[in-house]
Amino acid sequence: MKNTKKINKIMVILLIVILTIGLAAYISNIISTQTAKAETNEVIQKNEAVYNVPDDDEDSYIHQVETEASKSPTVYITNTGSKYHRSYCQYLSKSKIDILKSDAIMKGYGACSKCSP
Ligand SMILES: [Zn+2]
C-alpha cells in the first residue's frame, strides 16, 4: 500500500510537469506566432513605404522643375536699358538679348512697367 501511494504521488507530479511543459510550449507557440505576424506586417509596411517613396519623389521632382521653370522664364534685355522685357515689348526694337529672369534680376535689371514680365 505504501508503494502504491508513492507511485501515485510520482504520477501526479509527472502529470503536473507534463501539463506545465505542454502549457509552456502552447504559450510560447502563441507568442512566436504573434511575433511572426507582427514581423510580416512590418515587412509589408516597409515594402509599401519603399514602393511609395519613388512616387512622392517623382511628383516633387516634377513640381520642382515646374516651379523652377515658372520662376525663371526667359526675358529680354537691351544693350542700353536697365529693364527686362517680354519678347513682344516695343522697347526691344533696338536690341534684344535673351536672359533668364533670375539672371536679369541678379544683374540688377528691373521689370519693365510696360510689358510687366
Ligand atoms: Zn517691356
Backbone and ligand atoms as CSV (ligand in chain L), in Angstrom:
chain,resi,resn,atom,element,x,y,z
A,1,MET,N,N,0.842,-1.223,0.000
A,1,MET,CA,C,0.000,0.000,0.000
A,1,MET,C,C,0.868,1.260,0.000
A,2,LYS,N,N,1.963,1.170,0.716
A,2,LYS,CA,C,2.855,2.317,0.823
A,2,LYS,C,C,3.468,2.649,-0.537
A,3,ASN,N,N,3.893,1.600,-1.244
A,3,ASN,CA,C,4.483,1.755,-2.572
A,3,ASN,C,C,3.491,2.350,-3.574
A,4,THR,N,N,2.304,1.890,-3.548
A,4,THR,CA,C,1.260,2.371,-4.461
A,4,THR,C,C,1.038,3.866,-4.274
A,5,LYS,N,N,0.987,4.308,-2.984
A,5,LYS,CA,C,0.801,5.736,-2.688
A,5,LYS,C,C,1.945,6.563,-3.272
A,6,LYS,N,N,3.173,5.986,-3.107
A,6,LYS,CA,C,4.358,6.694,-3.600
A,6,LYS,C,C,4.286,6.826,-5.119
A,7,ILE,N,N,3.897,5.742,-5.805
A,7,ILE,CA,C,3.775,5.741,-7.263
A,7,ILE,C,C,2.720,6.744,-7.703
A,8,ASN,N,N,1.619,6.782,-6.979
A,8,ASN,CA,C,0.550,7.743,-7.296
A,8,ASN,C,C,1.066,9.174,-7.213
A,9,LYS,N,N,1.850,9.430,-6.143
A,9,LYS,CA,C,2.398,10.767,-5.941
A,9,LYS,C,C,3.305,11.155,-7.110
A,10,ILE,N,N,4.156,10.169,-7.508
A,10,ILE,CA,C,5.072,10.407,-8.636
A,10,ILE,C,C,4.277,10.667,-9.912
A,11,MET,N,N,3.220,9.894,-10.092
A,11,MET,CA,C,2.374,10.043,-11.277
A,11,MET,C,C,1.755,11.435,-11.328
A,12,VAL,N,N,1.285,11.897,-10.156
A,12,VAL,CA,C,0.670,13.228,-10.075
A,12,VAL,C,C,1.696,14.303,-10.423
A,13,ILE,N,N,2.884,14.168,-9.847
A,13,ILE,CA,C,3.957,15.140,-10.115
A,13,ILE,C,C,4.305,15.147,-11.604
A,14,LEU,N,N,4.444,13.929,-12.169
A,14,LEU,CA,C,4.755,13.804,-13.597
A,14,LEU,C,C,3.683,14.473,-14.453
A,15,LEU,N,N,2.432,14.229,-14.062
A,15,LEU,CA,C,1.301,14.803,-14.790
A,15,LEU,C,C,1.373,16.327,-14.769
A,16,ILE,N,N,1.672,16.867,-13.578
A,16,ILE,CA,C,1.775,18.321,-13.444
A,16,ILE,C,C,2.908,18.857,-14.307
A,17,VAL,N,N,4.053,18.157,-14.270
A,17,VAL,CA,C,5.214,18.574,-15.073
A,17,VAL,C,C,4.861,18.560,-16.551
A,18,ILE,N,N,4.235,17.482,-16.999
A,18,ILE,CA,C,3.866,17.356,-18.414
A,18,ILE,C,C,2.899,18.475,-18.808
A,19,LEU,N,N,1.911,18.705,-17.935
A,19,LEU,CA,C,0.941,19.764,-18.213
A,19,LEU,C,C,1.625,21.122,-18.289
A,20,THR,N,N,2.545,21.356,-17.352
A,20,THR,CA,C,3.272,22.629,-17.321
A,20,THR,C,C,4.088,22.819,-18.598
A,21,ILE,N,N,4.811,21.753,-19.003
A,21,ILE,CA,C,5.624,21.828,-20.225
A,21,ILE,C,C,4.720,22.063,-21.436
A,22,GLY,N,N,3.609,21.330,-21.448
A,22,GLY,CA,C,2.661,21.477,-22.564
A,22,GLY,C,C,2.117,22.887,-22.629
A,23,LEU,N,N,1.750,23.442,-21.481
A,23,LEU,CA,C,1.205,24.798,-21.403
A,23,LEU,C,C,2.258,25.814,-21.849
A,24,ALA,N,N,3.493,25.591,-21.378
A,24,ALA,CA,C,4.588,26.498,-21.736
A,24,ALA,C,C,4.817,26.474,-23.241
A,25,ALA,N,N,4.815,25.267,-23.798
A,25,ALA,CA,C,5.016,25.119,-25.240
A,25,ALA,C,C,3.885,25.815,-26.001
A,26,TYR,N,N,2.657,25.635,-25.489
A,26,TYR,CA,C,1.490,26.237,-26.130
A,26,TYR,C,C,1.596,27.769,-26.120
A,27,ILE,N,N,1.963,28.320,-24.940
A,27,ILE,CA,C,2.087,29.779,-24.794
A,27,ILE,C,C,3.204,30.320,-25.693
A,28,SER,N,N,4.340,29.635,-25.684
A,28,SER,CA,C,5.478,30.115,-26.498
A,28,SER,C,C,5.131,30.035,-27.982
A,29,ASN,N,N,4.318,29.031,-28.339
A,29,ASN,CA,C,3.882,28.909,-29.731
A,29,ASN,C,C,3.010,30.099,-30.127
A,30,ILE,N,N,2.096,30.492,-29.232
A,30,ILE,CA,C,1.234,31.652,-29.487
A,30,ILE,C,C,2.085,32.915,-29.630
A,31,ILE,N,N,3.038,33.082,-28.708
A,31,ILE,CA,C,3.887,34.281,-28.729
A,31,ILE,C,C,4.686,34.348,-30.025
A,32,SER,N,N,5.285,33.208,-30.420
A,32,SER,CA,C,6.120,33.221,-31.635
A,32,SER,C,C,5.251,33.457,-32.869
A,33,THR,N,N,4.014,32.946,-32.848
A,33,THR,CA,C,3.105,33.174,-33.981
A,33,THR,C,C,2.757,34.658,-34.072
A,34,GLN,N,N,2.481,35.269,-32.920
A,34,GLN,CA,C,2.164,36.698,-32.918
A,34,GLN,C,C,3.359,37.525,-33.382
A,35,THR,N,N,4.543,37.132,-32.923
A,35,THR,CA,C,5.763,37.841,-33.332
A,35,THR,C,C,5.949,37.730,-34.839
A,36,ALA,N,N,5.727,36.522,-35.361
A,36,ALA,CA,C,5.870,36.311,-36.806
A,36,ALA,C,C,4.869,37.183,-37.560
A,37,LYS,N,N,3.646,37.253,-37.046
A,37,LYS,CA,C,2.630,38.095,-37.692
A,37,LYS,C,C,3.058,39.555,-37.679
A,38,ALA,N,N,3.551,39.995,-36.511
A,38,ALA,CA,C,3.996,41.386,-36.377
A,38,ALA,C,C,5.122,41.671,-37.348
A,39,GLU,N,N,6.066,40.738,-37.483
A,39,GLU,CA,C,7.185,40.922,-38.404
A,39,GLU,C,C,6.679,40.988,-39.844
A,40,THR,N,N,5.702,40.127,-40.161
A,40,THR,CA,C,5.136,40.131,-41.515
A,40,THR,C,C,4.494,41.480,-41.801
A,41,ASN,N,N,3.723,41.987,-40.840
A,41,ASN,CA,C,3.097,43.298,-41.012
A,41,ASN,C,C,4.138,44.379,-41.218
A,42,GLU,N,N,5.203,44.288,-40.436
A,42,GLU,CA,C,6.273,45.289,-40.527
A,42,GLU,C,C,6.893,45.259,-41.921
A,43,VAL,N,N,7.147,44.042,-42.409
A,43,VAL,CA,C,7.750,43.875,-43.741
A,43,VAL,C,C,6.817,44.462,-44.797
A,44,ILE,N,N,5.513,44.183,-44.664
A,44,ILE,CA,C,4.536,44.712,-45.630
A,44,ILE,C,C,4.549,46.232,-45.594
A,45,GLN,N,N,4.551,46.779,-44.372
A,45,GLN,CA,C,4.560,48.238,-44.244
A,45,GLN,C,C,5.826,48.831,-44.852
A,46,LYS,N,N,6.976,48.152,-44.617
A,46,LYS,CA,C,8.241,48.635,-45.178
A,46,LYS,C,C,8.182,48.607,-46.694
A,47,ASN,N,N,7.637,47.513,-47.241
A,47,ASN,CA,C,7.521,47.394,-48.695
A,47,ASN,C,C,6.645,48.505,-49.256
A,48,GLU,N,N,5.544,48.792,-48.571
A,48,GLU,CA,C,4.663,49.871,-49.020
A,48,GLU,C,C,5.399,51.197,-48.985
A,49,ALA,N,N,6.173,51.395,-47.915
A,49,ALA,CA,C,6.932,52.640,-47.774
A,49,ALA,C,C,7.924,52.771,-48.914
A,50,VAL,N,N,8.640,51.682,-49.188
A,50,VAL,CA,C,9.631,51.694,-50.277
A,50,VAL,C,C,8.928,51.952,-51.602
A,51,TYR,N,N,7.748,51.338,-51.774
A,51,TYR,CA,C,7.011,51.493,-53.023
A,51,TYR,C,C,6.501,52.927,-53.176
A,52,ASN,N,N,6.124,53.535,-52.060
A,52,ASN,CA,C,5.547,54.875,-52.127
A,52,ASN,C,C,6.582,55.976,-52.329
A,53,VAL,N,N,7.789,55.760,-51.855
A,53,VAL,CA,C,8.807,56.823,-51.891
A,53,VAL,C,C,9.110,57.317,-53.308
A,54,PRO,N,N,9.342,56.425,-54.284
A,54,PRO,CA,C,9.648,56.935,-55.627
A,54,PRO,C,C,8.519,57.784,-56.204
A,55,ASP,N,N,7.257,57.405,-55.944
A,55,ASP,CA,C,6.127,58.186,-56.433
A,55,ASP,C,C,6.188,59.607,-55.899
A,56,ASP,N,N,6.399,59.723,-54.579
A,56,ASP,CA,C,6.475,61.046,-53.958
A,56,ASP,C,C,7.631,61.850,-54.533
A,57,ASP,N,N,8.768,61.155,-54.689
A,57,ASP,CA,C,9.957,61.834,-55.210
A,57,ASP,C,C,9.698,62.339,-56.623
A,58,GLU,N,N,9.068,61.489,-57.416
A,58,GLU,CA,C,8.802,61.849,-58.809
A,58,GLU,C,C,7.891,63.072,-58.865
A,59,ASP,N,N,6.844,63.041,-58.043
A,59,ASP,CA,C,5.910,64.167,-58.007
A,59,ASP,C,C,6.614,65.446,-57.596
A,60,SER,N,N,7.386,65.363,-56.532
A,60,SER,CA,C,8.050,66.563,-56.034
A,60,SER,C,C,9.111,67.031,-57.021
A,61,TYR,N,N,9.725,66.061,-57.741
A,61,TYR,CA,C,10.732,66.418,-58.742
A,61,TYR,C,C,10.065,67.198,-59.876
A,62,ILE,N,N,8.942,66.686,-60.374
A,62,ILE,CA,C,8.212,67.366,-61.448
A,62,ILE,C,C,7.753,68.735,-60.967
A,63,HIS,N,N,7.235,68.751,-59.734
A,63,HIS,CA,C,6.763,70.019,-59.164
A,63,HIS,C,C,7.912,71.016,-59.091
A,64,GLN,N,N,9.074,70.518,-58.677
A,64,GLN,CA,C,10.247,71.385,-58.534
A,64,GLN,C,C,10.642,71.944,-59.891
A,65,VAL,N,N,10.643,71.093,-60.908
A,65,VAL,CA,C,11.006,71.520,-62.268
A,65,VAL,C,C,10.011,72.577,-62.744
A,66,GLU,N,N,8.730,72.314,-62.503
A,66,GLU,CA,C,7.709,73.275,-62.925
A,66,GLU,C,C,7.893,74.615,-62.208
A,67,THR,N,N,8.151,74.537,-60.902
A,67,THR,CA,C,8.351,75.753,-60.115
A,67,THR,C,C,9.563,76.519,-60.629
A,68,GLU,N,N,10.635,75.763,-60.913
A,68,GLU,CA,C,11.873,76.362,-61.405
A,68,GLU,C,C,11.608,77.075,-62.727
A,69,ALA,N,N,10.876,76.394,-63.610
A,69,ALA,CA,C,10.607,76.945,-64.937
A,69,ALA,C,C,9.755,78.211,-64.829
A,70,SER,N,N,8.745,78.188,-63.948
A,70,SER,CA,C,7.881,79.356,-63.814
A,70,SER,C,C,8.598,80.482,-63.068
A,71,LYS,N,N,9.597,80.117,-62.272
A,71,LYS,CA,C,10.364,81.112,-61.535
A,71,LYS,C,C,11.285,81.889,-62.473
A,72,SER,N,N,11.910,81.149,-63.425
A,72,SER,CA,C,12.913,81.773,-64.281
A,72,SER,C,C,12.584,81.606,-65.759
A,73,PRO,N,N,11.588,82.305,-66.232
A,73,PRO,CA,C,11.334,82.266,-67.667
A,73,PRO,C,C,12.373,83.119,-68.377
A,74,THR,N,N,12.457,82.943,-69.674
A,74,THR,CA,C,13.392,83.772,-70.434
A,74,THR,C,C,12.778,85.152,-70.636
A,75,VAL,N,N,13.537,86.158,-70.350
A,75,VAL,CA,C,13.114,87.555,-70.576
A,75,VAL,C,C,14.157,88.201,-71.491
A,76,TYR,N,N,13.927,89.430,-71.865
A,76,TYR,CA,C,14.825,90.074,-72.833
A,76,TYR,C,C,15.269,91.437,-72.318
A,77,ILE,N,N,16.552,91.667,-72.494
A,77,ILE,CA,C,17.104,92.961,-72.093
A,77,ILE,C,C,17.651,93.664,-73.341
A,78,THR,N,N,17.942,94.924,-73.203
A,78,THR,CA,C,18.529,95.695,-74.302
A,78,THR,C,C,19.966,96.061,-73.948
A,79,ASN,N,N,20.683,96.551,-74.947
A,79,ASN,CA,C,22.082,96.961,-74.728
A,79,ASN,C,C,22.172,98.140,-73.764
A,80,THR,N,N,21.176,99.007,-73.857
A,80,THR,CA,C,21.275,100.268,-73.124
A,80,THR,C,C,20.392,100.329,-71.883
A,81,GLY,N,N,19.259,99.653,-71.938
A,81,GLY,CA,C,18.269,99.795,-70.866
A,81,GLY,C,C,18.637,99.042,-69.604
A,82,SER,N,N,17.912,99.363,-68.525
A,82,SER,CA,C,18.134,98.690,-67.252
A,82,SER,C,C,16.904,97.866,-66.853
A,83,LYS,N,N,16.044,97.604,-67.850
A,83,LYS,CA,C,14.834,96.816,-67.590
A,83,LYS,C,C,14.857,95.533,-68.417
A,84,TYR,N,N,14.144,94.529,-67.942
A,84,TYR,CA,C,13.960,93.318,-68.764
A,84,TYR,C,C,12.517,93.269,-69.234
A,85,HIS,N,N,12.321,92.640,-70.382
A,85,HIS,CA,C,11.039,92.713,-71.089
A,85,HIS,C,C,10.561,91.345,-71.547
A,86,ARG,N,N,9.260,91.323,-71.911
A,86,ARG,CA,C,8.723,90.161,-72.628
A,86,ARG,C,C,9.147,90.295,-74.092
A,87,SER,N,N,9.108,89.179,-74.816
A,87,SER,CA,C,9.663,89.154,-76.182
A,87,SER,C,C,8.957,90.142,-77.115
A,88,TYR,N,N,7.686,90.446,-76.851
A,88,TYR,CA,C,6.927,91.292,-77.780
A,88,TYR,C,C,6.985,92.783,-77.412
A,89,CYS,N,N,7.743,93.130,-76.349
A,89,CYS,CA,C,7.705,94.507,-75.872
A,89,CYS,C,C,8.283,95.484,-76.905
A,90,GLN,N,N,7.629,96.623,-77.029
A,90,GLN,CA,C,8.036,97.624,-78.028
A,90,GLN,C,C,9.411,98.215,-77.738
A,91,TYR,N,N,9.823,98.155,-76.493
A,91,TYR,CA,C,11.131,98.726,-76.124
A,91,TYR,C,C,12.303,97.870,-76.626
A,92,LEU,N,N,11.991,96.693,-77.156
A,92,LEU,CA,C,13.057,95.796,-77.619
A,92,LEU,C,C,13.428,96.022,-79.088
A,93,SER,N,N,12.938,97.117,-79.663
A,93,SER,CA,C,13.164,97.348,-81.097
A,93,SER,C,C,14.639,97.535,-81.435
A,94,LYS,N,N,15.398,98.137,-80.521
A,94,LYS,CA,C,16.815,98.423,-80.809
A,94,LYS,C,C,17.683,97.190,-80.614
A,95,SER,N,N,17.515,96.524,-79.511
A,95,SER,CA,C,18.306,95.320,-79.250
A,95,SER,C,C,17.480,94.359,-78.402
A,96,LYS,N,N,17.793,93.100,-78.524
A,96,LYS,CA,C,17.008,92.062,-77.827
A,96,LYS,C,C,17.950,90.940,-77.424
A,97,ILE,N,N,18.264,90.878,-76.149
A,97,ILE,CA,C,19.180,89.856,-75.650
A,97,ILE,C,C,18.404,88.965,-74.682
A,98,ASP,N,N,18.314,87.692,-75.003
A,98,ASP,CA,C,17.556,86.796,-74.113
A,98,ASP,C,C,18.400,86.419,-72.897
A,99,ILE,N,N,17.722,86.360,-71.765
A,99,ILE,CA,C,18.378,86.088,-70.477
A,99,ILE,C,C,17.333,85.490,-69.543
A,100,LEU,N,N,17.761,84.660,-68.619
A,100,LEU,CA,C,16.826,84.125,-67.636
A,100,LEU,C,C,16.391,85.258,-66.701
A,101,LYS,N,N,15.123,85.239,-66.351
A,101,LYS,CA,C,14.585,86.288,-65.478
A,101,LYS,C,C,15.398,86.396,-64.188
A,102,SER,N,N,15.746,85.223,-63.619
A,102,SER,CA,C,16.513,85.229,-62.362
A,102,SER,C,C,17.885,85.872,-62.556
A,103,ASP,N,N,18.494,85.606,-63.741
A,103,ASP,CA,C,19.808,86.202,-64.037
A,103,ASP,C,C,19.664,87.712,-64.215
A,104,ALA,N,N,18.611,88.120,-64.926
A,104,ALA,CA,C,18.382,89.546,-65.159
A,104,ALA,C,C,18.232,90.283,-63.823
A,105,ILE,N,N,17.463,89.702,-62.930
A,105,ILE,CA,C,17.250,90.312,-61.604
A,105,ILE,C,C,18.572,90.353,-60.846
A,106,MET,N,N,19.327,89.262,-60.955
A,106,MET,CA,C,20.615,89.181,-60.253
A,106,MET,C,C,21.589,90.247,-60.767
A,107,LYS,N,N,21.494,90.556,-62.067
A,107,LYS,CA,C,22.397,91.557,-62.655
A,107,LYS,C,C,21.880,92.980,-62.466
A,108,GLY,N,N,20.765,93.114,-61.754
A,108,GLY,CA,C,20.292,94.455,-61.402
A,108,GLY,C,C,19.237,95.023,-62.335
A,109,TYR,N,N,18.754,94.189,-63.261
A,109,TYR,CA,C,17.710,94.670,-64.156
A,109,TYR,C,C,16.374,94.681,-63.430
A,110,GLY,N,N,15.524,95.632,-63.778
A,110,GLY,CA,C,14.194,95.710,-63.191
A,110,GLY,C,C,13.145,95.347,-64.224
A,111,ALA,N,N,11.949,95.015,-63.752
A,111,ALA,CA,C,10.864,94.631,-64.658
A,111,ALA,C,C,10.342,95.864,-65.403
A,112,CYS,N,N,10.097,95.695,-66.679
A,112,CYS,CA,C,9.540,96.772,-67.493
A,112,CYS,C,C,8.104,97.037,-67.051
A,113,SER,N,N,7.781,98.307,-66.892
A,113,SER,CA,C,6.429,98.640,-66.441
A,113,SER,C,C,5.408,98.536,-67.573
A,114,LYS,N,N,5.888,98.532,-68.790
A,114,LYS,CA,C,5.018,98.477,-69.972
A,114,LYS,C,C,4.501,97.048,-70.207
A,115,CYS,N,N,5.441,96.088,-70.239
A,115,CYS,CA,C,5.051,94.704,-70.543
A,115,CYS,C,C,4.979,93.833,-69.285
A,116,SER,N,N,5.387,94.347,-68.187
A,116,SER,CA,C,5.391,93.652,-66.889
A,116,SER,C,C,5.698,92.156,-66.988
A,117,PRO,N,N,6.941,91.831,-67.270
A,117,PRO,CA,C,7.350,90.436,-67.410
A,117,PRO,C,C,7.425,89.719,-66.061
L,1,ZN,ZN,ZN,8.947,95.952,-71.748
